Amino acid sequence: MHDVRTVKTPSMPRLAAASLAGTAIEFYDFFVYGTAAALIFGPLFFPTFSPLAGTLAAFATFGVGFVARPLGSVLFGHIGDRRGRRPVLVLSLLLTGASTVAVGCVPTYDTIGVAAPLLLLVLRFLQGLGLGGEWGGAVLLTVEHAPVERRGLWSSFPQIGPAVGFVLANGVVLVLSATLTEAQFTTWGWRVPFWAAGALAVLGLWLRSSLPESPRFLEIGDHARVPLAEVVRDHWRLVLLTAGALAVGYAVFYAVTTWSLAYATERLGVSRTVMLACIMAAVVVKGALTPVAAMLGDRHGRRPMCLAGCAAAALWMCPMVALLSTGAPLPMFLGFLGALIAFVTMFAVIAAYLPELYEPRVRCTGAAVGYNLGGVLGGALTPIVATALAEQQSGRVPWGVGVYLTGIALLSLGCFALLPETRPVPVASVRPAMD
C-alpha cells in the first residue's frame, strides 16, 4: 500500500508551471496542424480538388484529431486511473511530439500521390490520441495537489497552455510568412513549425521528469479495474452532459482560430500576416484573462461562470461574423476578442469543474472523456460546417455560420443548466488560528 506521508509535495507555482509548459507544447503540436490545414494543406495534399473542396478535405483531416481525442482519453485515462497521473504526462507528450515531427516529413501529393493525404490522416489521428491523454493528466496532477480554496486558480494554469501553444504555433508561421517568399513557404517553410515540435517535446519531458505523483491518487486503496466500464455504467449521463456543455467552447475557439483564417484569406483577400496577427492578439488577451476568470470561479462558483460564458457566446456569434466580414483588422480583432472572452469565462473553470464531478477512482477517465467528446461535437465539425455554410452565402455576411454557432451555444447552455455546482464551500470556522 502507498504511504502518502512519504510523498514530497512540490510548490504549487512549480507544479503549475510544469503543467502549463506541457499543455502549451502539446497544443502547439495540435494547433500548428490547424493553421497549416487552413493555409497550405489543400493545394499540397489535395491538388486535384477545387479550392473549396481542398479546404474542406484539409479540415476533414484536421477533424480526425478530434475524433481520436476521446479514444486517447480512454487509453490514457485507463493508465491514469490504474497507474497514476504522472505516467500519462510522459507518454502522451512522447506520442504527440513524435507524430507532429513526422507530419513535417510527409511528402506531398505530387511526390507520392494518394499516400500523402493518407499518411497525414494517420499522423493526425496519433496527434489527437496523445492530446486526448494530455489534458486529463496535466489537469488532475494540478487539481489534486492544489489547496481546496484555490483549486480553480491553480488548475487554470494548464488551461493557459492552449493559448501559449497557439501563439507559439502561429508566431512561427507568422515569422516564416513574413520572411519567406510564397514559393519558399510552400516548398519547405511550412514544415519548419512541425520539426520544431521535436525540440519542444524534449523540453517538456525534462520539465516533467521530476514531478511527483498526485497524493489523491496514492490515497486510493481500491483502483478501478476497468475505469471506462465504471464511467459508462455509473456516470454516462454526466459524460454526455459535460460533452454537450463543452461543445460551445471548442466551436467558438476553432471558428476564430481555424475557420476564420481560411475564410478571410481565401474569400475576403485578407493577407495571411494580418489574419494571424489579429487572431494571435485576441488569443493573448484570452490567455491573460484565464487566471482572472478562474479566481472568480473560486469565489462565485464554477457553474455560474459557465452559464455566463454560454449566454455571452450565444449573444456574440452573429456580431462576430459581421465584424469578420468587414475584412478590416480592428473590427475583426474586436469580434475575435469578444468571442474568446466568452470562451475563457467557461473554460478557465473547467479544469477544476470536471474533476470535481467525478469520484477519484475514475476521475482521469471520466473527466477526460467528457472533455474530449465535447471536442468532437464542437471542434471537429465547426471548420467543415462553417466553410460549407459560408460558401452558400457568397459575397454576403455569413449569417448561417453565426446562427450555427449560436445554436451550439444554446445547446451547451442547456447542458450546463442540468449540471450541479461543485465548488467546495469554505469552512473558515474550523481553520486553525495559525495557518
N, C-alpha and C positions, 0 to 999 in steps of 0.2 A: 504494500500500500504506500502511496506517496505521502510524504510528510511535508505539508505546505510551510511549516515553520522554517525549513531549510532553504526556502526559495528566496533569493535576493531580489528585492523589488527595485527596479530601476527608477530614476527620476522621471516624472511624467513628461517634462519637456523633451528629454532624450528619447523616450519611447514614442512620443507623438511625432518627433522629427523623423525617426526611422520609418514610422508608418507612412507619413506624408511622402517621404522620398521614394518609398517603394511603390505606392499607388501612382505617384507622378510618373515614374519610369514606365510602369505597365500601361498607363493611359496614354503616355507619349506613343508607345508602340501601336496602340489601338487607334489613336486619332490621326497619326501620320498616314495611315491607310485611308481613312475617310477623306482627308484632304487630297490625297493622290487620286482617289476614286472620283472626286468632284472635278479635278482639274486635268488629269492626264491619262487615266486608265482606259477611258473609252476608245480613243484613237489608237492606243498602243496595243491593247489586248482584244478589242472588238472592232477592227478596222473595216470589216465587211458590213457592219451595221450603219444605219443612218446616224447622224449626230445624236438625235433624241434617243434612239434605240441603244446606242453605245453607252450613253449616260445611264439609262435605265439598267443595262446589263452590269455596268460597273457598280451601281448602287445595289444590285442584287448580290454581287459578291461581298459587298460591304455588309449587307443584311445577314449573310451566313454567319458572321462573327457573333451576332446577337442570338441566333438560333443555337449556337454552340455554348453560349454562356450558361444557360440553365444546366446543360449536361456537365459543364465544368464545375458548377456549384454542387451537383450531386456527387461527382467524383471526389473533389477536394473537400466537400462538406463531410463525406464519409471519413476521410483521413482526419479532418479537424475534430470531429466528434469522437473518433476512436483513438487517435494517436496524439492529438494535440493541435493547437492553433499554429505553433511555430513552424512545423514541417511544411504546412500549406504555403507559408510565405516564401520559402526557398524554392519549392517545386514549381509553383505557379510562375514565379519570376523567370526561372530557367526556361520553361516551356514557351512563354510569351516572347522572351528575348530572342531565343533561337529561331522561332518561326518568323519573327519580324526581320531579322537579318537575312533569312532565306528569301523573303519577298524581294529584297533588293537585288537578289542574284537571279531571279527568274527571267529567262529570255523572253522577248516579246513575240507577238503572233507572227510577225514577218520572219522570225528565225526558226521557230519550232511548231508553228501552226496552232491547232486547237489544243495542244498540250499546254500551251502558255496559260490560257484562262483556267484550265483545269488545275494546274499547279497553284495558281493564285487562289482558287477556291479552297483547296486543301489547306494551304498555309493560313488563310483567313480563318478557317474552322479551328485550327490549332491555336491561333491567337485568342479567339473567343473562349476556347476551352480553358486556357491559362487565366484569362481575365475573370472568368466565372468563379475561379477559386480565390483569386487575389483579394477581392473586396471583403469576403467573409473573414478570412484570416487576419487581415490588417485591422479591420474594424473591431473584431472581437478581442484581439490582443490588447487594444487600447481601452475598449469599454470595460473589460474585466479587470484591468489594473486601476482604473480611474476611481477617485472618490465619488460616492453616490451623488452628492450635491453639485458636482461639476462634470458629471458624466457626459452631458450634452456637449459642453465646451471641448473637452479633450478628445472625444470621439469625432468632433468635426474636423480635426486636422487631416485624417485620411481623406475626408471629403474635399479638402483644398487640393489634394493631389491631382484630380482630373483637370482643374483649371491650370495648374502648373504644367502638367503634361501637354495640355492643349497649346499653351503659349510656347513651350519649347518646340513642339512639332511644327506649328505654323510659323514660329520665328525662323526656324531653319529653312523652311520652304520660302518664306518671305525674302530672306537674305539671298538665297540661291536665285530666286526670280529676279531680284534687283541687280544681281551681279553677272548672271549668265545670259547669253543670247537664248532666244527661243529654241534654236536648234540644239544648243548645248544642254539646256534643261530637259528637252525631250529625249535626247540621246542617252545621257548619263546622270544629269543633275538630279533628277527625281529619285535616283537610287541612294543618294548620299544620306538622307534622313533615316532610311532603313538600316544602312550599315552602322550609323551612329548608335543604334539601339544596342549593339553588342557592348560598347564601352559603358553605356548607361546601366546595362544589366549587371556587369561586373561590379560597378559602384554600388548598386542596390544590394547585391549579395554580401558585399563587405559590410555595409551598414547594418544588415540584419543578422549577421553571423553571431553576434554576442547577445541577442535579445533573449530573455528568459521566457519560459512557458507561462501561460496565464495561470494565476493562482486559483481562479474559479474552476478551471478545468481540472487542476490537480485535486480539488476537493471532491470531485465526482467519484463516488465509490462504485457505482454500477453503470458502466458505459453502455450506450445503446448498441446492440449487436448489428442491427441494420437501421441506421438513422432515418433513411428515406422512407422505409416502411412505417416507422412510427409517425413521421411527419404526415404521410398520406392518410394514415388511419385516424390520427388524433387531431391533426391541425389542417386538414385540407381546405376548410372554409377560410381559415386565416391566410393560407398561402394565396388563394385566389383573390381575396380582398386586397392583400398587400400588392399583388401583381397589378391589379386594376388601378389601385391608388397611385402607384409609382409610374404608370404608363405616361401620364402627362409630362412628368419631368423629362423623360427620355425624348418624347415627341417635341417638346419645346427646345431642348438643347440641340438636337440634331436638325431641327428645322432652321435654327440660327446658324449652326456651325458647318453644316454639310449641304443641305438643300439650297439655302440662300446663296452660298458660294457659287454653286453651279448655275443657279438661276440668274444671278446678277452678271456673271462673266459671260454666259452664253446668250442670254436673252436681252439683257439691258446694255451690254457692251462696256460694263464697268471693268476697269483693269484689275488683274489678279492682286496686285500690290495694294490697291485701295481697299478691296474687299477684305483681304487678310488683316489689314490694319484696323478696320472698323470692328471686325469680329473679335480680334485679339484685345482691343481696348475694352470692349464690353465684358469679355471673359476675365480680364484682370480685375475689374471692379467687382465682379461676382465673387472671385476668389477672396478678395479683401473683406467682403461683407459676410463670408461664411461663418467665422467665429462670432461675429456680432449677432447674427440670427440664431446661432446655437446657444448663446448666453440668454437670449430672450426665451428660447425653448426651455432652458433650465429654470427660468423664473416663472414663465406663464404656462408651460406645458407643451408637449410635442404635438398633440392633435390640433389645438387652436392654430399653431403656426402652419400646419399642413393645410388646414381648411382655408386659411387666409391666402396662402400661396396659390391654391387651386382657383379660388374665386378671382384673384388678380389675373391669373393666366387666361381664364375664360373671358374676362373683360378686355384683355390687351391684344389678343391674337389678330383680330381684324385690323385694328390700328397699326400693328406691327407690319403686316403685309402691305398696307397702304404706304407706310413710310419707306419700306424696302423698294416699292415700285417707282419711287422718285429717282432712284439711282444716284442721289446726292449723298456725300459722305456723312454729314451731320444728321440728317433725318434717319438714315439707315442705322447709324450708331445709336441714336435715341430709341429707335424701335427695338434693336437687339438688347439694349440695356434694360428697358422695361420688362422684356420677356425673361431675361436672366435674373433680374431681381425677384420676379415671381417664382422662378425656379429655385433660387437659393433659399427663399423663405421656407420651402418644403424640405429640400434635400440637405440643408445644414443640420436638421434634427433627425434625419432618417437613420443615421449611423447609431444613434442611441435608441431610437424608437423601435426599430425592427428587432434587435437582440432582446430588448425588454419584453417583447411579445411572446417569446419562446422560452421554455424551460432550458436550463444549461445543457442537459444531456443531448439535446437535438438542436441546439441553438445555431451551430455553424451551418448545418444543412438547411434548416427551416428559413432562417433569415436570408441566406444567400440564394436559395431557390426562388423565394418571393421577389427578391430584388432583381434577379436576372430574368425572370419571366416578364416582369414589367418592361425590361429592355426589348424583349421580343415584340410585345404589344405596341410599345411606343417608339422604339429606336429603329428596329429592323424595317418597319413598313413606311415610316414617315417620309424619308427621302424619295422612295419609289412612288408612293401615293401623291405626294405634293408635286413631284415632277409631272406626273400624268395629269393632275388637275390643272396645273398652270398651263400646260400645253393646250388645253381646251379653251383657255381664255387668252389666247394670243393677242398681244397688243393692249391688253387691259390689266387693271389691278387684279391679281389672282385671288379674288374673294373666296373661291372654293377652298383654297388652302387655309385661309383664316377660319372658315366655317368648320372644316375638318378638325383643326387644332382646338377650336372652341368645344366641339363635341367631345373630344378626348378629355379636355379639362373638366367638363361636367360629369363625365363617367367617373373620373378619379375623385371628384368632389363627393359623389355619392358613396364611393368605397371608403373614403376616409371618414365619412359621417357614421359608417357602421363599425368602425374600429374603436376600441376603448382607449382611454388615456392611460399612460404607463409611468409618467414622471413620478419618481418616489417623493413622498411627502416628507419634508424635513421635520425632524423631531428635536427642536432646539432644547427642549426642557430636559432631555436626558443626556445632553452632551457634557462631557467633563468640563469643569471650570477652567482648567489649564489644558489647552489642546496643543 
